[in-house]
């Protein structure tokens, strides 16, 4: 596991504190890591994969609002 570079976000989801961290790569030449974690689980992914997933969520939100006529 890499060391924390910075905390990207903190929040609450279904009564659990959630933290998203940017971490140094586990080995030289690898991508930085994103950790999405609570007290009960931790999900790790490469930074480039996190960006893809995050953009997909934002596009889905925009599409949902357009379909429902929301602002």
C-alpha positions as a Markdown table, in Angstrom:
| # | Residue | x | y | z |
|---|---|---|---|---|
| 1 | Unk | 0.0 | 0.0 | 0.0 |
| 2 | Unk | 1.2 | 3.5 | -0.8 |
| 3 | Unk | 1.2 | 6.4 | 1.7 |
| 4 | Unk | -1.5 | 8.9 | 1.6 |
| 5 | Unk | -0.9 | 12.0 | -0.6 |
| 6 | Unk | -4.2 | 13.7 | 0.4 |
| 7 | Unk | -7.8 | 13.0 | 1.3 |
| 8 | Unk | -10.0 | 13.8 | -1.6 |
| 9 | Unk | -13.4 | 13.6 | 0.1 |
| 10 | Unk | -15.1 | 12.6 | 3.3 |
| 11 | Unk | -18.8 | 11.9 | 3.8 |
| 12 | Unk | -21.5 | 9.7 | 5.1 |
| 13 | Unk | -23.2 | 6.9 | 3.2 |
| 14 | Unk | -25.8 | 4.6 | 4.8 |
| 15 | Unk | -24.8 | 5.5 | 8.3 |
| 16 | Unk | -21.1 | 4.9 | 7.6 |
| 17 | Unk | -18.3 | 7.4 | 7.3 |
| 18 | Unk | -16.7 | 7.2 | 3.9 |
| 19 | Unk | -13.3 | 8.5 | 3.0 |
| 20 | Unk | -11.7 | 8.8 | -0.5 |
| 21 | Unk | -7.9 | 9.0 | -0.4 |
| 22 | Unk | -5.2 | 9.6 | -3.1 |
| 23 | Unk | -2.2 | 7.4 | -2.3 |
| 24 | Unk | 1.3 | 7.1 | -3.7 |
| 25 | Unk | 1.8 | 4.1 | -6.1 |
| 26 | Unk | 2.5 | 0.7 | -4.5 |
| 27 | Unk | 5.7 | 0.4 | -6.6 |
| 28 | Unk | 7.9 | 2.6 | -8.8 |
| 29 | Unk | 6.4 | 3.1 | -12.3 |
| 30 | Unk | 2.8 | 2.2 | -11.3 |
| 31 | Unk | -0.2 | 4.6 | -11.2 |
| 32 | Unk | -1.3 | 6.4 | -8.0 |
| 33 | Unk | -4.0 | 4.6 | -6.1 |
| 34 | Unk | -7.4 | 5.7 | -4.9 |
| 35 | Unk | -8.8 | 4.1 | -1.7 |
| 36 | Unk | -12.5 | 4.4 | -1.0 |
| 37 | Unk | -13.0 | 3.2 | 2.6 |
| 38 | Unk | -15.2 | 2.9 | 5.6 |
| 39 | Unk | -14.6 | 1.1 | 8.9 |
| 40 | Unk | -15.9 | -2.1 | 7.3 |
| 41 | Unk | -14.3 | -2.2 | 3.9 |
| 42 | Unk | -11.7 | -0.6 | 1.6 |
| 43 | Unk | -11.8 | -0.6 | -2.2 |
| 44 | Unk | -8.6 | 0.2 | -4.1 |
| 45 | Unk | -8.2 | 1.2 | -7.8 |
| 46 | Unk | -5.7 | 2.9 | -10.0 |
| 47 | Unk | -6.2 | 6.7 | -10.3 |
| 48 | Unk | -7.0 | 6.4 | -14.1 |
| 49 | Unk | -9.7 | 3.8 | -13.4 |
| 50 | Unk | -11.2 | 6.1 | -10.6 |
| 51 | Unk | -11.4 | 9.0 | -13.1 |
| 52 | Unk | -13.2 | 6.8 | -15.6 |
| 53 | Unk | -15.7 | 5.6 | -13.0 |
| 54 | Unk | -16.2 | 9.2 | -11.6 |
| 55 | Unk | -16.9 | 10.6 | -15.0 |
| 56 | Unk | -19.3 | 7.8 | -15.7 |
| 57 | Unk | -21.3 | 8.7 | -12.6 |
| 58 | Unk | -21.4 | 12.4 | -13.5 |
| 59 | Unk | -22.6 | 11.5 | -17.1 |
| 60 | Unk | -25.3 | 9.2 | -15.6 |
| 61 | Unk | -26.4 | 12.0 | -13.2 |
| 62 | Unk | -26.7 | 14.5 | -16.1 |
| 63 | Unk | -28.6 | 11.9 | -18.3 |
| 64 | Unk | -31.0 | 11.1 | -15.4 |
| 65 | Unk | -31.7 | 14.8 | -14.8 |
| 66 | Unk | -32.3 | 15.4 | -18.5 |
| 67 | Unk | -34.7 | 12.4 | -18.7 |
| 68 | Unk | -36.6 | 13.6 | -15.6 |
| 69 | Unk | -36.6 | 17.3 | -16.6 |
| 70 | Unk | -34.7 | 18.3 | -13.5 |
| 71 | Unk | -32.2 | 21.1 | -13.3 |
